[in-house]
Amino acid sequence: MNRLEVDGVSMFYRSLPALRDVNLAFAGQQRVGIIGPNGSGKSSLLRLLVGVTKPSMGAVMFNGTDVRRCRGVFAYLPQRATVDWEHPVRVRDVVAMGRYPHRGAFRRLTATDHDAIDEALCRVGLDDLAKTRVGELSGGQQQRMFLARAFAQQASVVVLDEPYAALDAASITIMERELVAVAKAGALVVVVSHDLSALPDRFDTIVLLNNRVVVAGDPQVVLDEATLATVYGWGPSQSRWGQP
């Protein structure tokens, strides 16, 4: 089974610590939620996991190989996935980008590629909008399009930064269903989330981060009220989830 390991990783920006001595290990078929207050290093950790940035110290390995050398293994959906919304590119064109790690950006797509694209569009409910210009999509549809691009890649590790943010109910349902399906099929799913109330249903493992790993494991263990209150700085008048 595929294994992703974070070994003694620290990350500094202009001498300021974003992450300190992080040690984690994940296997395929897991759904992992990364939580923590603003500025706790969540997005920095995701970029390290997919090899976008290099750790200041330590290593991130996929099946024993540095992640920066693992082409096509990771599908990454950053918090603010971007595209030129004024450009007349169509939904299917964006989803097809998920096949680039397999074919390259300039090689003709094969029948296998087209099948993967069609399946990804269908999974997120955008098959009827495949020829629609991306600028005509709603916010929820845009996010589903980027998710379809990740699915079309058929990656071993799917990494998403705040994918549920500002989504409509229908898009949330699709997102939850398909992330369960991709994990059951063997992929490792790693998601940064701020929605604490939904964590036990969405993830098998939770990592509470505050520039270091405070605690990681079963959601029922990690979501301890006293621990969360300490890390998030909740006051005595606030509830379990930090709301007045």
SERO-4910 file (N, C-alpha, C, O; in steps of 0.05 Angstrom, whole numbers):
BEGIN
 pado doro    nc1    nc2    nc3   cac1   cac2   cac3    cc1    cc2    cc3    oc1    oc2    oc3
  Met    A     17    -24      0      0      0      0     18     25      0     38     26     13
  Asn    A      9     46    -15     24     70    -16     27     83     11      9     82     28
  Arg    A     50     97     15     55    109     41     68    136     37     88    139     22
  Leu    A     58    156     51     68    183     51     79    190     78     64    188     98
  Glu    A    104    198     80    117    202    106    129    230    107    142    240     88
  Val    A    125    243    130    136    269    136    156    265    159    148    258    181
  Asp    A    182    268    153    202    260    172    218    284    182    236    294    168
  Gly    A    212    293    206    227    315    219    228    340    203    248    354    201
  Val    A    205    348    191    203    371    173    199    397    189    182    399    206
  Ser    A    216    416    183    213    444    192    213    462    168    227    456    148
  Met    A    198    484    169    196    503    147    198    531    157    182    539    175
  Phe    A    216    547    146    219    574    155    216    593    132    225    588    109
  Tyr    A    203    616    137    200    637    117    214    662    129    204    674    148
  Arg    A    236    670    117    251    693    126    257    690    156    254    709    172
  Ser    A    266    667    164    273    659    191    250    655    210    253    648    233
  Leu    A    225    661    200    202    656    217    192    628    213    189    619    190
  Pro    A    186    613    234    178    585    232    149    582    223    130    593    236
  Ala    A    144    567    201    117    560    193    110    532    204     88    527    212
  Leu    A    131    515    205    128    488    215    153    480    230    175    488    222
  Arg    A    149    465    252    172    456    268    170    426    273    151    416    284
  Asp    A    191    412    265    195    383    271    169    367    268    160    354    287
  Val    A    158    367    245    133    353    239    139    324    230    155    320    212
  Asn    A    127    305    244    130    277    237    103    264    234     87    264    252
  Leu    A     97    254    210     71    242    204     75    220    184     95    219    169
  Ala    A     56    201    184     57    179    165     28    172    158     11    168    175
  Phe    A     22    170    132     -5    164    122     -3    142    101     17    139     87
  Ala    A    -24    126     99    -25    105     79    -49    109     61    -67    125     68
  Gly    A    -49     95     38    -72     97     20    -98     88     33    -98     74     53
  Gln    A   -120     97     22   -147     92     31   -154    107     57   -175    102     69
  Gln    A   -137    126     65   -143    143     87   -154    169     78   -147    180     57
  Arg    A   -172    181     94   -181    208     91   -171    224    115   -180    219    137
  Val    A   -153    242    110   -139    257    131   -148    286    131   -146    299    110
  Gly    A   -157    296    154   -164    324    156   -142    339    172   -133    330    193
  Ile    A   -133    361    161   -114    378    174   -128    403    185   -141    417    170
  Ile    A   -126    407    211   -140    430    223   -120    446    240    -98    437    246
  Gly    A   -128    470    247   -111    488    264   -119    516    259   -132    523    240
  Pro    A   -111    534    277   -118    562    275   -104    575    251    -86    563    239
  Asn    A   -113    599    244   -100    614    222    -70    618    229    -63    624    251
  Gly    A    -53    613    208    -25    617    212    -11    593    225     12    596    234
  Ser    A    -25    571    227    -13    547    240      4    530    222     16    511    231
  Gly    A      5    537    196     22    522    177      8    501    161     21    485    148
  Lys    A    -18    502    160    -34    481    145    -28    482    116    -21    461    104
  Ser    A    -30    505    103    -25    507     74      4    501     68     11    490     47
  Ser    A     22    510     86     51    504     82     56    474     82     71    464     66
  Leu    A     42    460    100     45    431    101     36    418     75     49    400     64
  Leu    A     13    427     64      3    416     39     22    420     16     27    402      0
  Arg    A     34    444     14     53    449     -7     78    431     -5     89    423    -25
  Leu    A     86    425     20    108    407     24    101    379     16    117    364      4
  Leu    A     76    371     23     67    343     17     68    337    -13     75    315    -21
  Val    A     61    357    -30     60    353    -59     86    361    -73     88    359    -97
  Gly    A    106    370    -58    131    376    -70    133    403    -83    151    409    -98
  Val    A    113    421    -78    114    448    -89    137    464    -76    150    480    -90
  Thr    A    141    460    -51    163    474    -37    180    453    -23    172    430    -19
  Lys    A    205    461    -17    225    444     -4    226    451     25    228    474     32
  Pro    A    227    431     42    229    437     71    256    449     78    276    442     65
  Ser    A    256    466     98    282    476    108    298    455    121    323    455    120
  Met    A    284    436    134    297    413    147    279    389    144    255    392    142
  Gly    A    290    365    144    275    341    142    268    334    113    279    345     94
  Ala    A    250    314    110    243    304     84    214    295     83    203    287    103
  Val    A    202    296     59    176    285     54    179    264     33    189    269     11
  Met    A    171    239     39    176    217     21    150    202     14    132    199     31
  Phe    A    148    194    -11    126    177    -20    138    150    -28    154    148    -47
  Asn    A    131    130    -14    142    102    -19    172    103    -20    184     89    -36
  Gly    A    184    119     -2    213    119      1    227    138    -18    252    139    -18
  Thr    A    213    152    -35    225    171    -54    216    199    -48    193    204    -41
  Asp    A    235    218    -50    229    246    -45    205    254    -63    205    249    -87
  Val    A    185    268    -51    161    274    -66    166    292    -90    151    291   -109
  Arg    A    188    307    -89    193    325   -112    202    310   -137    205    321   -158
  Arg    A    207    284   -133    215    267   -156    192    248   -165    196    231   -182
  Cys    A    169    252   -153    147    233   -158    127    246   -177    107    258   -169
  Arg    A    132    244   -203    116    256   -223     89    242   -225     87    218   -227
  Gly    A     68    258   -226     41    247   -231     28    234   -207      5    225   -209
  Val    A     41    233   -184     30    219   -161      9    236   -147    -10    225   -136
  Phe    A     13    262   -146     -4    280   -130    -23    296   -147    -15    308   -168
  Ala    A    -48    298   -139    -67    317   -150    -71    338   -128    -80    331   -106
  Tyr    A    -66    363   -135    -67    384   -114    -87    406   -122    -85    417   -144
  Leu    A   -106    411   -104   -125    432   -108   -120    454    -87   -129    451    -64
  Pro    A   -106    475    -94   -100    496    -74   -124    511    -66   -146    509    -78
  Gln    A   -121    528    -45   -144    542    -34   -156    561    -55   -181    564    -56
  Arg    A   -140    573    -71   -150    591    -91   -140    582   -119   -123    594   -131
  Ala    A   -152    560   -127   -145    550   -154   -153    571   -175   -175    582   -173
  Thr    A   -136    577   -193   -141    599   -211   -141    590   -240   -129    571   -248
  Val    A   -156    606   -256   -157    603   -284   -165    631   -295   -178    646   -280
  Asp    A   -159    637   -319   -167    663   -330   -197    661   -338   -204    650   -358
  Trp    A   -214    672   -320   -243    669   -324   -253    684   -348   -275    679   -357
  Glu    A   -237    702   -359   -245    717   -383   -237    702   -409   -247    708   -430
  His    A   -220    682   -406   -211    667   -430   -233    648   -438   -246    636   -421
  Pro    A   -237    644   -464   -258    626   -473   -252    596   -470   -261    580   -486
  Val    A   -238    589   -449   -232    560   -444   -258    547   -434   -273    560   -420
  Arg    A   -261    522   -440   -285    508   -432   -279    488   -410   -256    481   -405
  Val    A   -301    480   -397   -298    463   -373   -281    438   -380   -264    430   -364
  Arg    A   -287    425   -402   -273    401   -409   -243    406   -412   -227    389   -406
  Asp    A   -236    429   -423   -208    436   -427   -193    437   -400   -170    427   -398
  Val    A   -206    448   -380   -193    450   -354   -190    422   -342   -169    416   -331
  Val    A   -211    406   -343   -210    379   -332   -188    363   -347   -175    346   -334
  Ala    A   -185    367   -372   -165    353   -388   -136    358   -378   -118    342   -383
  Met    A   -132    381   -365   -106    387   -354    -97    366   -334    -73    362   -329
  Gly    A   -116    352   -322   -109    331   -304    -94    308   -317    -81    292   -303
  Arg    A    -95    306   -343    -81    284   -358    -53    292   -365    -38    275   -375
  Tyr    A    -45    318   -362    -19    327   -370      4    311   -357     24    305   -371
  Pro    A      2    304   -331     24    288   -320     28    261   -334     50    250   -333
  His    A      7    251   -347     10    226   -361     18    229   -390     34    213   -401
  Arg    A      9    251   -403     13    254   -432     31    278   -439     42    279   -461
  Gly    A     34    297   -420     47    322   -427     27    342   -438      5    334   -446
  Ala    A     34    367   -438     15    388   -445     10    390   -475    -10    401   -484
  Phe    A     28    379   -491     27    383   -520     22    358   -536     21    359   -561
  Arg    A     19    335   -523     14    310   -537    -16    305   -540    -31    313   -522
  Arg    A    -24    293   -561    -52    288   -566    -63    269   -545    -51    249   -538
  Leu    A    -88    275   -536   -101    258   -516   -109    231   -529   -118    231   -552
  Thr    A   -106    210   -514   -114    183   -524   -142    177   -516   -155    192   -502
  Ala    A   -152    154   -525   -179    145   -517   -180    141   -487   -200    146   -474
  Thr    A   -158    131   -475   -157    127   -446   -160    154   -432   -174    156   -412
  Asp    A   -146    174   -442   -148    201   -431   -177    212   -432   -187    222   -412
  His    A   -189    209   -455   -217    219   -458   -236    204   -440   -254    216   -429
  Asp    A   -232    178   -436   -249    163   -418   -246    173   -389   -266    176   -375
  Ala    A   -221    179   -381   -216    189   -354   -229    216   -350   -240    222   -329
  Ile    A   -228    233   -371   -240    260   -369   -271    257   -367   -283    271   -351
  Asp    A   -282    241   -384   -311    237   -384   -321    227   -356   -341    236   -346
  Glu    A   -306    207   -345   -314    196   -319   -312    217   -297   -330    219   -280
  Ala    A   -291    234   -298   -287    254   -278   -310    275   -279   -320    283   -258
  Leu    A   -317    283   -303   -339    303   -306   -365    291   -296   -381    305   -283
  Cys    A   -370    266   -301   -395    253   -292   -395    251   -262   -416    255   -250
  Arg    A   -373    245   -250   -372    242   -221   -379    267   -206   -392    266   -185
  Val    A   -372    290   -217   -378    315   -203   -403    329   -214   -409    352   -207
  Gly    A   -417    315   -232   -442    326   -242   -439    349   -262   -457    366   -264
  Leu    A   -417    349   -277   -413    370   -297   -412    360   -325   -404    374   -343
  Asp    A   -421    335   -330   -420    324   -357   -437    340   -376   -430    343   -400
  Asp    A   -459    352   -366   -476    368   -384   -465    396   -389   -474    410   -407
  Leu    A   -445    403   -374   -433    430   -377   -404    429   -388   -389    448   -386
  Ala    A   -397    406   -400   -370    402   -409   -361    423   -429   -338    431   -430
  Lys    A   -380    433   -446   -373    452   -467   -378    481   -458   -376    499   -474
  Thr    A   -386    485   -433   -391    511   -423   -366    526   -417   -346    515   -407
  Arg    A   -365    552   -423   -342    569   -416   -340    571   -386   -360    574   -372
  Val    A   -316    570   -376   -312    569   -347   -323    594   -333   -331    593   -310
  Gly    A   -322    617   -347   -332    642   -335   -362    642   -330   -372    659   -315
  Glu    A   -376    623   -341   -405    621   -338   -413    603   -314   -437    600   -309
  Leu    A   -394    591   -301   -400    572   -279   -405    588   -253   -394    610   -249
  Ser    A   -421    576   -236   -424    586   -209   -399    579   -193   -382    563   -202
  Gly    A   -396    591   -169   -373    585   -152   -371    555   -145   -349    544   -146
  Gly    A   -394    543   -138   -394    514   -132   -386    497   -156   -372    478   -153
  Gln    A   -396    505   -180   -389    490   -204   -360    493   -211   -347    474   -220
  Gln    A   -349    517   -206   -320    521   -211   -303    502   -193   -284    490   -203
  Gln    A   -311    500   -168   -296    483   -150   -298    453   -158   -279    438   -156
  Arg    A   -322    446   -167   -326    418   -176   -310    413   -201   -301    390   -206
  Met    A   -307    433   -218   -290    430   -242   -261    424   -235   -249    406   -246
  Phe    A   -251    439   -215   -224    434   -206   -221    406   -193   -200    393   -196
  Leu    A   -242    398   -179   -242    371   -168   -241    350   -190   -227    330   -187
  Ala    A   -257    354   -211   -257    336   -234   -229    334   -246   -221    313   -255
  Arg    A   -215    357   -248   -188    357   -258   -170    338   -242   -154    324   -252
  Ala    A   -173    340   -215   -158    323   -197   -165    293   -202   -147    276   -202
  Phe    A   -191    287   -205   -199    260   -209   -190    249   -236   -182    226   -238
  Ala    A   -190    266   -256   -180    258   -283   -151    249   -282   -143    233   -298
  Gln    A   -136    260   -264   -108    253   -262   -104    225   -252    -84    212   -257
  Gln    A   -124    215   -237   -123    188   -225    -98    185   -208    -82    165   -211
  Ala    A    -94    204   -191    -70    206   -174    -72    187   -150    -93    178   -142
  Ser    A    -49    180   -139    -47    164   -115    -53    179    -90    -63    168    -70
  Val    A    -48    206    -91    -53    223    -68    -68    248    -78    -59    261    -96
  Val    A    -91    253    -65   -107    277    -72   -106    296    -49   -114    289    -26
  Val    A    -96    320    -54    -91    340    -32   -107    365    -39   -105    376    -60
  Leu    A   -124    373    -19   -142    395    -24   -141    415      0   -141    407     23
  Asp    A   -139    441     -7   -138    462     13   -164    477     14   -171    492     -5
  Glu    A   -179    473     35   -205    485     40   -225    481     16   -236    500      6
  Pro    A   -229    456      8   -247    452    -16   -276    457    -10   -291    462    -29
  Tyr    A   -284    457     15   -313    461     21   -320    491     25   -344    497     27
  Ala    A   -301    509     24   -306    537     30   -325    549      9   -321    547    -15
  Ala    A   -347    561     20   -366    575      3   -381    558    -17   -391    568    -37
  Leu    A   -382    532    -13   -396    514    -31   -426    513    -24   -433    515     -1
  Asp    A   -442    509    -45   -471    504    -41   -475    476    -31   -457    459    -33
  Ala    A   -498    470    -20   -504    444     -8   -500    421    -28   -490    400    -21
  Ala    A   -509    425    -53   -506    403    -73   -477    397    -78   -470    374    -81
  Ser    A   -460    418    -80   -432    414    -86   -418    400    -62   -400    384    -66
  Ile    A   -426    407    -38   -415    395    -14   -421    365    -14   -404    348     -8
  Thr    A   -446    358    -20   -454    330    -21   -438    314    -41   -428    292    -36
  Ile    A   -434    326    -65   -418    313    -86   -389    310    -77   -377    289    -80
  Met    A   -378    331    -65   -350    331    -56   -346    309    -35   -327    293    -37
  Glu    A   -364    307    -15   -361    287      6   -363    259     -6   -347    242      1
  Arg    A   -383    255    -23   -387    228    -35   -363    219    -51   -354    196    -48
  Glu    A   -352    236    -67   -331    228    -85   -304    226    -71   -287    210    -79
  Leu    A   -299    241    -50   -275    237    -35   -275    211    -20   -254    198    -17
  Val    A   -298    202    -10   -301    176      1   -295    154    -20   -280    135    -15
  Ala    A   -306    158    -44   -302    138    -65   -273    136    -74   -263    114    -78
  Val    A   -259    158    -76   -232    158    -86   -214    145    -65   -194    132    -71
  Ala    A   -220    149    -39   -205    136    -18   -210    106    -18   -191     90    -15
  Lys    A   -234     98    -21   -240     69    -22   -227     56    -45   -220     32    -44
  Ala    A   -222     71    -67   -209     60    -90   -179     57    -86   -165     46   -103
  Gly    A   -168     68    -64   -140     64    -57   -124     89    -53   -101     88    -44
  Ala    A   -135    113    -60   -120    137    -58   -119    147    -29   -136    142    -13
  Leu    A    -98    162    -23    -97    177      2   -108    205     -3   -101    218    -23
  Val    A   -127    214     14   -140    240     11   -132    257     35   -136    249     58
  Val    A   -120    280     30   -111    299     51   -125    326     47   -123    337     25
  Val    A   -139    335     67   -156    359     64   -152    378     87   -153    370    110
  Val    A   -146    404     82   -147    424    102   -176    433    105   -190    439     85
  Ser    A   -185    435    130   -213    443    135   -215    460    160   -200    457    179
  His    A   -234    479    159   -241    496    182   -267    488    194   -274    498    216
  Asp    A   -282    471    181   -309    464    191   -306    441    211   -309    418    204
  Leu    A   -302    448    236   -296    428    257   -320    409    261   -316    386    267
  Ser    A   -344    420    259   -368    404    265   -371    380    246   -383    360    254
  Ala    A   -360    382    222   -364    360    202   -341    340    202   -342    320    187
  Leu    A   -320    345    218   -296    329    216   -301    299    221   -290    283    206
  Pro    A   -316    291    242   -318    262    247   -331    246    224   -325    223    221
  Asp    A   -348    259    208   -361    246    186   -343    246    161   -346    228    144
  Arg    A   -326    265    158   -310    268    133   -283    255    134   -272    249    112
  Phe    A   -272    249    157   -244    240    158   -241    216    177   -254    214    198
  Asp    A   -222    199    170   -214    177    187   -193    185    207   -192    174    230
  Thr    A   -176    204    200   -154    213    216   -154    244    216   -159    256    195
  Ile    A   -148    256    239   -146    285    241   -119    292    252   -108    279    270
  Val    A   -107    313    240    -82    324    249    -87    353    259    -96    370    243
  Leu    A    -83    358    284    -86    384    296    -58    398    295    -39    388    308
  Leu    A    -56    419    280    -31    432    275    -30    460    287    -50    474    285
  Asn    A     -8    467    299     -4    494    308     26    500    306     40    504    326
  Asn    A     36    500    281     64    502    274     80    477    281    103    474    274
  Arg    A     67    459    295     77    432    301     53    414    303     30    424    304
  Val    A     57    389    304     34    370    308     27    370    338     43    360    354
  Val    A      4    380    344     -5    380    372    -15    352    379     -7    341    400
  Val    A    -32    340    362    -42    313    365    -52    304    338    -62    319    322
  Ala    A    -50    278    333    -60    266    308    -71    238    315    -61    224    331
  Gly    A    -93    232    301   -104    205    305   -134    205    300   -144    220    283
  Asp    A   -148    188    314   -177    185    311   -191    211    318   -184    225    337
  Pro    A   -211    219    301   -225    244    306   -236    248    334   -235    269    346
  Gln    A   -246    226    346   -258    228    373   -236    235    394   -242    247    414
  Val    A   -212    227    388   -190    233    407   -179    261    402   -175    276    421
  Val    A   -175    268    377   -164    294    371   -183    317    378   -174    338    387
  Leu    A   -209    313    374   -228    334    379   -236    336    409   -259    337    416
  Asp    A   -215    337    425   -219    340    454   -224    370    460   -209    387    450
  Glu    A   -244    375    475   -252    403    479   -230    419    492   -225    442    484
  Ala    A   -217    409    512   -196    424    526   -172    429    507   -161    451    507
  Thr    A   -165    409    491   -142    413    472   -149    434    451   -133    452    446
  Leu    A   -173    432    440   -181    452    420   -182    480    431   -174    499    419
  Ala    A   -193    482    456   -195    508    468   -167    521    472   -164    545    469
  Thr    A   -148    504    480   -121    514    484   -108    523    458    -96    545    457
  Val    A   -111    507    437    -98    513    411   -112    537    398    -98    554    387
  Tyr    A   -138    538    398   -152    559    384   -156    584    401   -164    605    391
  Gly    A   -150    582    427   -153    605    444   -182    613    450   -188    636    453
  Trp    A   -199    593    452   -227    599    457   -231    609    486   -217    599    504
  Gly    A   -248    628    489   -254    639    516   -275    622    531   -287    605    519
  Pro    A   -279    628    557   -298    612    573   -327    616    564   -343    599    571
  Ser    A   -333    637    549   -361    641    540   -367    628    514   -389    629    504
  Gln    A   -347    614    502   -350    602    476   -357    572    479   -350    559    499
  Ser    A   -370    562    458   -379    534    458   -357    515    450   -334    524    446
  Arg    A   -363    490    448   -344    469    440   -330    476    414   -307    470    410
  Trp    A   -345    489    395   -334    495    369   -325    524    366   -321    533    343
  Gly    A   -321    537    388   -309    564    387   -328    586    378   -319    607    370
  Gln    A   -354    581    380   -374    601    373   -387    611    398   -393    596    416
  Pro    A   -393    638    399   -407    649    423   -434    635    427   -448    642    446
***
